[in-house]
Amino acid sequence: MELLLPFVLLVFASFFQGSFGLGMKYMSPLSWEAWWFIHVTIAMILFPLLWAIIVVPNLFEIILSSPIESIQMAMLYGFLWGIGGIMFGVSVPYIGLSLTMGIVMGLAGSVGSLIPFFQGSNSTNDPVFTYVLVGLLISLIGVAFTAKAGIDRDKLQNSTESKNKSNITKGILIAIVCGVLSALLNVGFSNAAPIAKTAENFGVITRNSSLVAWVVVLWGAFLMNALYCVYLLFKNNTWRSFREVNSFKAYRWSVIAGLCWFAALGVYGQGAALLGDIGPIIGWPILLGLSLIISNYWAYRAGEWRNAKKPFNLLLVGLVILIFSATVLGFGSTV
């Protein structure tokens, strides 16, 4: 039961992670920057603080008692992740959502797992080292299959469109940088471990101590996202977008997407905390791999794979490989 609960939490986290993007289909009539500002305020500030305050009443006392170096590094990694999130949106117009998702998920999953792993002492001598490397390699193969399926589908559905080769190269380079920076959210969470440890010293249970770490990491993430949104609001003169008529649906989905986004991280953090030091190493790629399955399920339900039978079959192969990868990483927690 002790080993089962963390993985059940990771599955739930993957569901939220794979589902939050549904809200992005309902931005209109708000501008992107207006919708995104509401979204990140809910996802990175209000919901994390509310959840943490409920289960950790002395939240701010714990943070003030934590090592200042850990607070600074956690916020820095969160801030850098925010740059990656913005670059994701820049890459999509160049190479499409499917290829961008494949590259970003693959790199974010592997880099976000390997950096915390090698930050540990004698990591290569750890018995779990083989499981981590094999699991991540299998995960990258699975992501490659899903990305190829997405590319083939896009070719079928957009056969009349042609993309400039230089734009494709530019888009892939942006997506690669985005994938590396996106991994830093988990690196920040891993480096915030001393903050979670301080919470435990205050009597907070292990599962909830992770919420304190997320609060600090997401302060940095919110700062980057908020600054960029405010910049666009001034640049595009879209402050009036907040007052658009018939925008209730857009507001509602912005809030729902924000709740799902942090629900994914919050539940993931609880599962990773219960797995111990190895949690962020094996939990992160499991989260991203399974969430890719969930997001493709919603895409299928929305008809995005209609009239694309062969690419869809290739997608199924990729998803099976991702499930196998999650199984290998799961076994790594038992050694």
C-alpha positions in Angstrom: 0.0 0.0 0.0 2.9 2.3 0.8 4.2 1.9 -2.7 0.8 1.9 -4.4 -0.4 5.3 -3.1 2.4 7.4 -4.7 1.7 5.9 -8.1 -2.0 6.3 -7.8 -1.3 10.0 -7.0 0.9 10.2 -10.1 -1.9 8.8 -12.3 -4.3 11.4 -10.9 -1.7 14.1 -11.5 -1.2 13.0 -15.1 -5.0 13.2 -15.7 -5.0 16.9 -14.5 -1.8 17.7 -16.5 -3.2 16.1 -19.6 -6.5 17.9 -19.3 -5.7 21.5 -18.3 -5.0 22.4 -22.0 -8.6 21.9 -22.9 -9.3 25.4 -21.5 -7.0 27.0 -24.1 -9.7 26.2 -26.7 -11.9 28.8 -25.1 -9.9 31.9 -24.9 -12.1 34.0 -27.1 -13.1 36.8 -26.8 -10.3 37.5 -24.4 -6.9 38.3 -25.8 -4.2 35.6 -25.1 -2.4 37.8 -22.6 -5.5 38.6 -20.7 -6.7 35.0 -20.5 -3.2 33.8 -19.6 -2.8 36.4 -16.9 -5.9 35.2 -15.2 -4.9 31.6 -15.7 -1.4 31.9 -14.1 -2.7 34.0 -11.3 -5.1 31.2 -10.4 -2.6 28.4 -11.2 0.6 29.8 -9.6 -0.6 32.1 -6.8 -4.1 31.8 -5.5 -4.8 28.0 -5.7 -1.3 26.9 -4.4 -1.5 29.4 -1.5 -5.0 28.5 -0.6 -4.3 24.7 -0.7 -1.0 25.2 1.3 -2.5 27.5 3.9 -5.4 25.0 4.5 -3.0 22.1 5.2 0.0 24.1 6.5 -1.4 26.9 8.7 2.0 28.3 9.6 3.1 28.4 5.9 4.9 31.7 5.9 6.7 31.0 9.1 8.1 27.9 7.6 9.2 29.7 4.4 10.9 32.4 6.4 12.7 29.7 8.5 13.9 27.9 5.3 17.5 28.3 4.0 17.6 31.5 1.9 19.8 29.7 -0.8 17.0 27.1 -1.3 14.4 29.8 -1.7 16.5 31.7 -4.2 17.3 28.7 -6.3 13.7 27.4 -6.2 12.4 30.8 -7.5 15.2 31.1 -10.1 14.4 27.7 -11.6 10.7 28.6 -11.6 11.5 31.9 -13.3 13.5 30.1 -16.0 10.8 27.6 -16.5 8.5 30.5 -17.2 10.7 31.5 -20.2 10.3 27.9 -21.5 6.5 28.1 -21.2 6.4 31.3 -23.3 8.7 29.7 -25.9 6.3 26.8 -26.3 3.7 29.2 -27.7 6.3 30.7 -30.0 7.3 27.3 -31.4 3.8 26.0 -32.2 3.1 28.3 -35.2 6.4 27.1 -36.8 6.1 23.3 -36.5 2.7 22.6 -35.2 1.3 21.5 -31.8 2.1 17.7 -32.2 5.8 18.1 -33.0 6.2 20.8 -30.4 4.5 18.6 -27.7 6.7 15.6 -28.7 10.0 17.5 -28.5 9.1 19.4 -25.3 7.7 16.4 -23.4 10.6 14.2 -24.3 13.3 16.8 -23.3 11.4 18.1 -20.3 10.9 14.5 -19.0 14.5 13.4 -19.5 16.3 16.5 -18.5 13.9 17.2 -15.6 14.7 13.7 -14.2 18.5 13.5 -14.9 19.5 16.9 -13.5 18.1 16.1 -10.0 19.5 12.6 -10.3 23.1 13.8 -11.0 22.9 16.5 -8.4 22.9 13.7 -5.8 26.1 12.2 -4.6 27.4 8.9 -6.1 24.4 8.9 -8.4 26.0 6.6 -11.0 26.6 4.0 -8.3 23.0 4.0 -7.2 21.2 0.7 -8.1 18.3 2.8 -9.5 20.6 4.3 -12.1 20.0 1.6 -14.7 16.3 1.8 -14.3 16.3 5.6 -14.7 18.4 5.5 -17.9 16.5 2.6 -19.5 13.1 4.1 -18.5 14.0 7.5 -19.9 15.3 6.0 -23.1 12.1 4.0 -23.6 10.1 7.2 -22.8 12.0 9.2 -25.5 11.2 6.4 -28.0 7.5 6.6 -27.0 7.5 10.4 -27.4 9.2 10.0 -30.8 6.4 7.7 -32.0 3.7 10.1 -30.7 5.4 13.0 -32.3 5.8 11.2 -35.7 2.1 10.3 -35.5 1.2 13.9 -34.9 3.4 15.0 -37.8 1.8 12.5 -40.2 -1.7 13.5 -39.1 -0.9 17.2 -39.7 0.4 16.4 -43.2 -2.9 14.6 -44.0 -5.1 17.3 -42.5 -3.0 20.2 -43.9 -1.8 18.8 -47.2 -2.4 22.1 -49.0 -0.2 24.0 -46.7 3.6 24.2 -47.0 6.1 25.2 -44.4 9.3 27.0 -45.1 12.3 24.8 -44.3 14.0 27.6 -42.4 10.9 28.1 -40.3 10.8 24.4 -39.5 14.4 24.5 -38.4 13.8 27.6 -36.3 10.7 26.0 -34.7 12.6 22.9 -33.8 15.4 24.8 -32.2 13.0 26.9 -30.2 11.2 23.7 -29.1 14.5 22.2 -28.0 15.3 25.2 -25.8 11.7 25.2 -24.5 12.0 21.5 -23.6 15.2 22.1 -21.6 13.8 25.1 -19.8 10.5 23.3 -19.1 12.4 20.7 -17.3 13.6 23.3 -14.7 10.2 23.3 -13.0 11.0 19.8 -11.6 14.6 20.8 -11.0 13.3 23.7 -8.9 11.0 21.4 -7.0 13.9 19.0 -6.3 16.1 21.9 -5.2 13.3 23.1 -2.9 13.7 19.9 -0.8 15.2 21.8 2.1 12.1 23.9 2.3 9.9 20.8 2.4 12.3 19.4 5.1 11.8 22.6 7.1 8.1 22.0 6.9 8.5 18.5 8.2 10.5 19.8 11.1 7.5 22.0 11.9 5.4 18.9 12.1 3.9 18.9 8.6 3.3 15.4 7.2 5.6 14.4 4.3 2.8 14.5 1.7 1.8 18.1 2.4 5.4 19.4 2.9 5.7 19.3 -0.9 3.1 22.1 -1.2 5.3 24.5 0.7 8.1 23.8 -1.9 5.7 24.4 -4.8 4.5 27.8 -3.4 8.1 29.1 -3.5 9.0 27.6 -6.9 5.8 29.1 -8.4 6.5 32.6 -7.1 9.4 32.7 -9.6 7.3 31.1 -12.3 4.5 33.6 -11.8 6.8 36.5 -11.9 8.1 35.6 -15.4 4.6 34.9 -16.8 3.0 38.0 -15.3 5.8 40.3 -16.6 5.4 38.9 -20.1 1.6 39.2 -20.0 1.7 42.8 -18.7 4.3 43.6 -21.4 1.9 42.3 -24.1 -1.1 44.1 -22.5 0.7 47.4 -22.9 2.3 46.5 -26.3 -0.9 45.4 -27.9 -3.1 47.8 -25.9 -5.4 44.9 -24.9 -6.3 45.9 -21.3 -9.8 46.5 -22.6 -10.0 42.8 -23.4 -10.8 42.2 -19.7 -14.1 44.0 -20.3 -15.2 42.1 -23.4 -18.9 41.2 -23.5 -19.9 37.6 -23.5 -16.5 36.6 -22.0 -17.9 34.6 -19.0 -17.1 31.3 -20.7 -13.5 32.4 -21.3 -13.1 33.5 -17.7 -14.6 30.2 -16.5 -12.3 28.1 -18.5 -9.3 30.2 -17.5 -10.1 29.4 -13.9 -10.8 25.7 -14.6 -7.5 25.3 -16.5 -5.6 27.1 -13.7 -7.1 24.7 -11.1 -6.3 21.6 -13.2 -2.7 22.9 -13.8 -1.8 23.2 -10.2 -3.8 20.2 -9.2 -1.4 18.2 -11.4 1.7 19.7 -9.7 0.2 19.5 -6.2 -0.8 15.9 -6.5 2.4 15.0 -8.3 4.4 16.7 -5.5 2.6 14.6 -2.9 3.3 11.4 -4.8 6.9 12.3 -5.4 7.3 13.2 -1.7 6.0 9.8 -0.6 8.6 8.1 -2.9 11.4 9.8 -1.1 14.6 11.2 -2.6 14.0 9.2 -5.8 10.5 10.8 -6.2 11.3 13.7 -8.5 13.6 11.5 -10.6 11.2 8.8 -11.6 7.9 10.6 -10.9 8.5 13.5 -13.3 8.9 11.4 -16.5 6.0 9.2 -15.5 3.8 12.4 -15.0 4.7 13.8 -18.5 4.5 10.5 -20.3 1.0 9.6 -18.9 -0.2 13.2 -19.4 0.7 12.9 -23.0 -1.6 9.9 -23.2 -4.4 11.8 -21.5 -4.0 14.9 -23.8 -4.1 12.7 -26.9 -7.2 11.0 -25.6 -8.9 14.3 -25.4 -7.6 15.2 -28.9 -9.2 11.9 -30.2 -12.5 12.7 -28.5 -12.4 16.2 -30.1 -12.1 14.6 -33.6 -8.5 15.7 -34.1 -7.5 12.2 -35.4 -10.5 11.8 -37.7 -9.6 10.5 -41.2 -6.0 9.7 -40.0 -6.2 6.0 -39.3 -2.5 5.1 -39.9 -1.1 8.0 -37.8 -3.6 7.1 -35.1 -2.3 3.5 -35.0 1.2 4.8 -34.8 0.1 7.0 -31.9 -1.3 3.9 -30.1 2.2 2.2 -30.4 3.8 5.3 -28.9 1.3 5.4 -26.0 1.9 1.7 -25.2 5.7 2.4 -25.2 5.1 5.3 -22.7 3.1 3.0 -20.4 6.0 0.5 -20.5 8.4 3.3 -19.7 6.3 4.3 -16.7 6.4 0.6 -15.6 10.2 0.5 -15.8 10.6 3.7 -13.9 8.1 2.4 -11.3 10.2 -0.7 -10.8 13.2 1.6 -10.1 11.5 2.7 -6.9 11.6 -0.8 -5.5 15.4 -1.3 -5.7 
